[in-house]
Amino acid sequence: MSVLRPPGDLGDIRFSPGAEDWIEFGPVDDRQRVAFHDYAALYAVPGLYERVFYDELGMCSAQQVVGLYAGALRQLGRPPAGERVLDLGAGNGLGGEELRRMGVGHVVGIDLEPQAREAARRDRPGMYDDYLVADLAGRPEATLTAFQPTAVLALSALGPGHAPPAVLDRALGLLPAGGLFGFAVTPALLAESDDLAGRATGYPAYLCELFAQRADELAQHAYVHRRRTDGSDDLAVAFAGRIRG
């Protein structure tokens, strides 16, 4: 993690040319740089993550996945106030804010990054009933089992280099029969993908098995996750589903 000085203002946001290597921000007399994917450093500066990824690059996966989840609740006649949602990879709480806005009664966040929890508590106090810093690839979390989630949502697009299928599978394993879930993946991770990097993640085979044997797909939507810094589109596909039982 880079050690950043909180700037007087975020100033103009600039990106490394030719590749997503760094982000530059701050007032003219106090410019600073941080690695593009140094999320701990980004979260440490109030408003920087939102400014970069939402305002400058148009990221919208949280809204897309929450929207599919809301549609599933309407379809099934389940009121949001009775839902207990696990926000997987909760970051600095943008997804939790979306869930509370739609009326979800209980939300627990989980993320690998301690600074993410600190940022969520700083910028969005009260959005989460609890926020765990933990790795679901390890042992099951007793706190999550006790929480008894009715839904699991991963509110950023999964791609190569992100959480492996074992993490998503462990989270979905917390759901009872009839539990809902929503997540998004880049096209390289789709079940029908022949992308070598995507297939190496294990996601294509995992998604094929998930929807063939364990869950019903309720909705699917292709969209632009965000713009890349070169102006091209970073595509994704969002899913909503329900555990069979």
HELIX and SHEET records of a PDB file:
HELIX    1   1 VAL A   28  ASP A   30  5                                   3    
HELIX    2   2 TYR A   39  ALA A   44  1                                   6    
HELIX    3   3 LEU A   48  TYR A   49  1                                   2    
HELIX    4   4 GLU A   50  GLU A   56  3                                   7    
HELIX    5   5 SER A   61  LEU A   76  1                                  16    
HELIX    6   6 PRO A   80  GLY A   82  5                                   3    
HELIX    7   7 LEU A   94  ARG A  101  1                                   8    
HELIX    8   8 PRO A  114  ASP A  123  1                                  10    
HELIX    9   9 ALA A  142  PHE A  147  1                                   6    
HELIX   10  10 PRO A  165  LEU A  172  1                                   8    
HELIX   11  11 PRO A  187  LEU A  189  5                                   3    
HELIX   12  12 LEU A  196  ALA A  200  1                                   5    
HELIX   13  13 TYR A  203  GLU A  209  1                                   7    
HELIX   14  14 LEU A  210  ARG A  214  3                                   5    
SHEET    1   A 3 ARG A  14  PHE A  15  0                                        
SHEET    2   A 3 TRP A  22  PHE A  25 -1                                        
SHEET    3   A 3 GLN A  32  ALA A  35 -1                                        
SHEET    1   B 7 ASP A 130  VAL A 133  0                                        
SHEET    2   B 7 HIS A 106  ASP A 111  1                                        
SHEET    3   B 7 ARG A  84  LEU A  88  1                                        
SHEET    4   B 7 ALA A 151  LEU A 158  1                                        
SHEET    5   B 7 LEU A 180  VAL A 185  1                                        
SHEET    6   B 7 ASP A 233  ILE A 243 -1                                        
SHEET    7   B 7 ALA A 215  ARG A 227 -1                                        
END                                                                             
